[in-house]
Amino acid sequence: MRIDVIDDDAGFASVRENWDQVYMRDPHAQHFLSWSWLKSYLSRRTRWFVLALRESEPGSPYTAFFPLRLSTYQDRKTGAFSDEIMMAGNFAADYTGFLSEPEYEEHAARGFAAFLKSQHWTNLRLDNFTGSPKRREAMLSAFRSEEFVLRKRPTTDDNGIDNCICPHVPLPESWEDYLEQQVSSQTRQKLRRLLRKLDGDEGYRVTYATPATIDRDLDALFTLWHSRWSEQKGEDRTNRLVVATRQMLMDSFDDGNLDVPVLWCGDRPLGVLANIIDRPKKTILFYITGRDETSKALSPGLLLHAYAIRRAISEGFRSYDFMRGNEPYKYLFGAEDRTISCPIVRTRTGRNLGDVLHPLSIRHVYEQGTELYKKGKKKEAEIAFQQVCETVPDHMGARFGLAQLLFDQARLTEAEAEFKQIAEKVDDRVPVLIRLGDTQIALRRFDAAAETFARVTKLAPDNSQAHYKRGVALVAAKRLAKAAKAFAALQEFHSDDPAHASYLAKAQAALAQIAPVNATHRPASDPSHSPVAALAGTKTAGRKKLRHSTAIRQPELPLAR
């Protein structure tokens, strides 16, 4: 057995034919594990990966696929970052899991579990995991050890609806067979009465979305849905759900896998369904509805479901799936229950396996550390940078961040040593050398600082900051003639960078100060005219202070892979 990791678009595209073959052979496959749905959904996500299992030598077909994603969160108490592996379709897919050739089902589950146990994560969330009981048991049994804690995510909502129960309606050969065999006499009469209203000339009609009407029809759907749920879910959450759901539905529509029937009374929409179409499995999956709660003449939801089921039967579909949630109305249509599970596997330590970050989260945690630093949350930033370095010791970006924090803590000798090491290991030395020079000025090692800034001007001749700071260091070292040349060098080139104008103005002011000193040859021991005093901002009688900028700025550095 061999497991490959696919984590880019090209790799995912290359397995489509193999994927489709396994999808068709897997009796538990469902649309949210189809290649087409995942392709659209994952194209808008980051840090996803697919475990692809083959049973024999390289080049042989894969027999199972497990699509996953990585999420990272920060512990509120410790500030440490932890990784969480979740199902690839989480937050949109009612069903998740893995695909497998039937004869390799349990073997694949154990293989995937063994691979995951070798990775670095704190939580493994198997939300909405579907498939046979033996498939799920084979997966979970691998985590029944002292190293892990297994629990089930609560799935019953405030209304008492269990979202691990998924009603579906097996569809017979004809609509009449369906009415006679699968619904009660009372429901049969009600559905016939509703459809007669629709089929008769009473001002009602059903349309299906086309490319020309899809925006209008989805507007109607989400306007009705929003009015029903915004108070209960909250305005902000409702709006976020609308944006995310609409995007997913549009992707499905563009792929030709979405039906949007709209019930109208004249020009007024009374109800809208969004049904995902799984043609290979001959299944209609009901995803979301919006209905006019004030409509008293008929039941828009019931009528639309009846209409969609009748049409599905006529087109040869074999299942109408209401998906998650055991709402009572679903059973009016003769639904049967399927169950899914939502187990969570957590490390007993509450930390990542191996106490290091997952490789796919290194960049994310580094970027989070950088943002925390910019916001002044330096303790949290230090934790992030330290975790990155524990995972990748030669990650120059994180090492730079830690060196910067040493500078902030006035641990200047340590900061200088670290900046020196980093400068020898990165391709772009300029930002690191500038911070090294700043540190050397703070250590009052002015000659060394001047030499460091001179290195920058050789690497980047038009770097205004380096020319100016070299001049400052030379003034502090009492090498005024060379300082004057450094300041004057700023006038020899032009730049559109606003910082250049600022440094040029500072250099001109500095030149105006040191020129009289050179002209009168005042002794350096005169404290009122000492360039070191000027650098430090010491108050002097009758003279301006020579100021310099050592503002801390986090540069962009190459990331260690």
MOJOSUL-V796789 format. One record per residue. N is the residue number from 1. PHI is phi in radians with two decimals (NA if undefined). Layout:
n->[N N]
phi->[PHI PHI]
//
This chain:
n->[1 2 3 4 5 6 7 8 9 10 11 12 13 14 15 16 17 18 19 20 21 22 23 24 25 26 27 28 29 30 31 32 33 34 35 36 37 38 39 40 41 42 43 44 45 46 47 48 49 50 51 52 53 54 55 56 57 58 59 60 61 62 63 64 65 66 67 68 69 70 71 72 73 74 75 76 77 78 79 80 81 82 83 84 85 86 87 88 89 90 91 92 93 94 95 96 97 98 99 100 101 102 103 104 105 106 107 108 109 110 111 112 113 114 115 116 117 118 119 120 121 122 123 124 125 126 127 128 129 130 131 132 133 134 135 136 137 138 139 140 141 142 143 144 145 146 147 148 149 150 151 152 153 154 155 156 157 158 159 160 161 162 163 164 165 166 167 168 169 170 171 172 173 174 175 176 177 178 179 180 181 182 183 184 185 186 187 188 189 190 191 192 193 194 195 196 197 198 199 200 201 202 203 204 205 206 207 208 209 210 211 212 213 214 215 216 217 218 219 220 221 222 223 224 225 226 227 228 229 230 231 232 233 234 235 236 237 238 239 240 241 242 243 244 245 246 247 248 249 250 251 252 253 254 255 256 257 258 259 260 261 262 263 264 265 266 267 268 269 270 271 272 273 274 275 276 277 278 279 280 281 282 283 284 285 286 287 288 289 290 291 292 293 294 295 296 297 298 299 300 301 302 303 304 305 306 307 308 309 310 311 312 313 314 315 316 317 318 319 320 321 322 323 324 325 326 327 328 329 330 331 332 333 334 335 336 337 338 339 340 341 342 343 344 345 346 347 348 349 350 351 352 353 354 355 356 357 358 359 360 361 362 363 364 365 366 367 368 369 370 371 372 373 374 375 376 377 378 379 380 381 382 383 384 385 386 387 388 389 390 391 392 393 394 395 396 397 398 399 400 401 402 403 404 405 406 407 408 409 410 411 412 413 414 415 416 417 418 419 420 421 422 423 424 425 426 427 428 429 430 431 432 433 434 435 436 437 438 439 440 441 442 443 444 445 446 447 448 449 450 451 452 453 454 455 456 457 458 459 460 461 462 463 464 465 466 467 468 469 470 471 472 473 474 475 476 477 478 479 480 481 482 483 484 485 486 487 488 489 490 491 492 493 494 495 496 497 498 499 500 501 502 503 504 505 506 507 508 509 510 511 512 513 514 515 516 517 518 519 520 521 522 523 524 525 526 527 528 529 530 531 532 533 534 535 536 537 538 539 540 541 542 543 544 545 546 547 548 549 550 551 552 553 554 555 556 557 558 559 560 561]
phi->[NA -2.39 -2.06 -1.78 -1.93 -1.85 -2.44 -2.52 -1.09 -1.12 -1.13 -1.17 -1.12 -1.21 -1.82 -1.03 -1.07 -1.07 -1.04 -1.08 -1.15 -1.15 -1.02 -1.21 -1.49 -1.46 -1.19 -1.79 -1.18 -2.50 -0.97 -1.30 -1.90 -1.29 -1.08 -1.16 -1.17 -1.13 -1.01 -1.20 -1.19 -1.27 -1.11 -1.86 -2.18 -2.12 0.95 -1.75 -2.73 -2.12 -1.52 -2.03 -1.88 -2.16 -1.58 -2.25 -1.15 -0.94 1.72 -1.33 -1.11 -1.29 -1.92 -2.75 -2.36 -2.29 -1.46 -2.42 -2.41 -2.00 -2.22 -2.29 -2.30 -1.89 -1.16 -1.17 -1.47 -1.64 1.42 -1.33 -1.66 -2.23 -1.86 -2.33 -1.65 -2.31 -1.17 -1.01 -1.57 -0.89 1.44 -2.46 -1.49 -1.25 -2.22 -2.34 2.24 -2.28 -1.71 -2.72 -1.05 -0.92 -1.29 -1.89 -0.95 -1.21 -1.08 -1.10 -1.04 -1.19 -1.14 -1.11 -1.11 -1.09 -1.11 -1.11 -1.18 -1.58 -1.64 -1.97 -2.79 -1.80 -2.15 -2.07 -1.76 -1.76 -1.10 1.02 -1.25 -2.05 2.30 -1.24 -0.98 -1.21 -1.14 -1.17 -1.16 -1.09 -1.21 -1.27 -1.07 -1.19 -1.83 -1.52 -2.64 -1.15 -1.37 -2.24 -2.12 -1.86 -2.56 -1.89 -1.20 -1.02 -2.16 -1.69 -1.51 -1.14 -1.64 1.43 -1.52 -1.59 -1.50 -1.71 -1.79 -2.18 -1.25 -2.48 -1.99 -1.17 -1.81 -1.46 -1.33 -2.44 -1.10 -1.15 -1.05 -1.06 -1.10 -1.34 -1.82 -2.12 -2.25 -1.26 -1.08 -1.14 -1.17 -1.01 -1.13 -1.17 -1.14 -1.13 -1.12 -1.11 -1.22 -1.13 -1.03 -1.25 -1.30 -1.40 -1.67 -2.02 1.53 -1.74 -2.73 -2.08 -2.02 -1.97 -1.08 -2.12 -0.96 -1.35 -2.01 -1.04 -1.13 -1.06 -1.21 -1.23 -1.01 -1.10 -1.00 -1.37 -1.13 -1.18 -1.15 -1.06 -1.13 -1.40 -1.99 -1.08 -1.18 -1.32 -1.56 1.64 -1.09 -1.12 -1.12 -1.05 -1.13 -1.12 -1.11 -1.07 -1.07 -1.17 -1.18 -1.07 -1.09 -1.11 -1.15 -1.13 -1.07 -1.15 -1.12 -1.10 -1.44 1.39 -2.09 -2.46 -1.89 -2.26 -1.36 -2.13 -1.64 -2.04 -2.12 1.15 -1.78 -1.83 -1.33 -1.69 -2.93 -2.50 -1.96 -2.14 -2.00 -1.46 -1.87 -1.93 -1.15 -1.01 -1.70 0.94 -2.28 -1.80 -1.96 -1.29 -1.83 -2.74 -2.41 -2.32 -2.50 -1.36 -1.21 -1.59 -1.24 -1.83 -1.24 -2.73 -1.71 -1.02 -1.13 -1.06 -1.10 -1.14 -1.12 -1.06 -1.08 -1.18 -1.16 -1.04 -1.16 -1.06 -1.09 -1.14 -1.71 1.53 -1.29 -1.98 -2.68 -2.05 -1.77 -1.41 1.01 -1.19 1.93 -1.70 -1.05 -0.99 -1.07 -1.13 -1.39 -1.09 -1.61 1.40 -1.25 -2.00 -1.51 -2.12 -2.10 -2.10 -2.36 -2.31 -1.34 -2.17 -1.80 -2.24 -1.17 -1.15 -1.33 1.30 -2.20 -1.04 -0.99 1.41 1.01 -2.31 -1.33 -1.17 -0.94 -1.32 -1.82 -1.06 -1.06 -1.05 -1.17 -1.06 -1.14 -1.12 -1.06 -1.09 -1.14 -1.08 -1.10 -1.08 -1.46 1.46 -1.60 -1.30 -1.12 -1.14 -1.10 -1.08 -1.06 -1.09 -1.10 -1.15 -1.11 -1.09 -1.19 -1.16 -1.49 -2.26 -0.98 -1.75 -1.31 -1.19 -1.10 -1.20 -1.09 -1.08 -1.04 -1.17 -1.12 -1.08 -1.18 -1.05 -1.05 -1.09 -1.51 1.12 -1.61 -1.24 -1.10 -1.14 -1.11 -1.05 -1.09 -1.21 -1.06 -1.08 -1.12 -1.11 -1.06 -1.51 -2.04 -1.89 -1.26 -1.70 -1.46 -0.98 -1.10 -1.24 -1.13 -1.09 -1.19 -1.09 -1.08 -1.03 -1.14 -1.16 -1.11 -1.10 -1.43 1.12 -1.68 -1.21 -1.12 -1.13 -1.11 -1.04 -1.16 -1.11 -1.18 -1.13 -1.06 -1.14 -1.17 -1.30 -1.31 -2.41 -1.00 -1.75 -1.43 -1.07 -1.04 -1.15 -1.07 -1.14 -1.21 -1.09 -1.07 -1.04 -1.09 -1.19 -1.05 -1.10 -1.47 1.16 -1.81 -1.24 -1.11 -1.19 -1.07 -1.04 -1.15 -1.12 -1.16 -1.16 -1.06 -1.14 -1.44 -1.58 -2.44 -2.10 -2.63 -1.45 -1.19 -0.96 -1.12 -1.09 -1.08 -1.15 -1.17 -1.10 -1.10 -1.11 -1.13 -1.12 -1.12 -1.13 -1.04 -1.11 -1.38 -1.46 -1.06 -1.08 -1.08 -1.14 -1.17 -1.66 0.93 -1.09 -1.17 -1.13 -1.34 -1.21 -1.14 -1.25 -2.17 -1.16 -1.10 -1.17 -1.09 -1.11 -1.06 -1.40 1.38 -1.17 -1.20 -2.27 -1.28 1.23 -2.33 -1.29 -1.49 -1.49 -1.81 -2.37 -1.84 -2.11 -0.98 -1.33 -2.40 -1.51 -1.41 -1.48 -2.11 -1.06 -1.61 -1.25 -1.53]
//
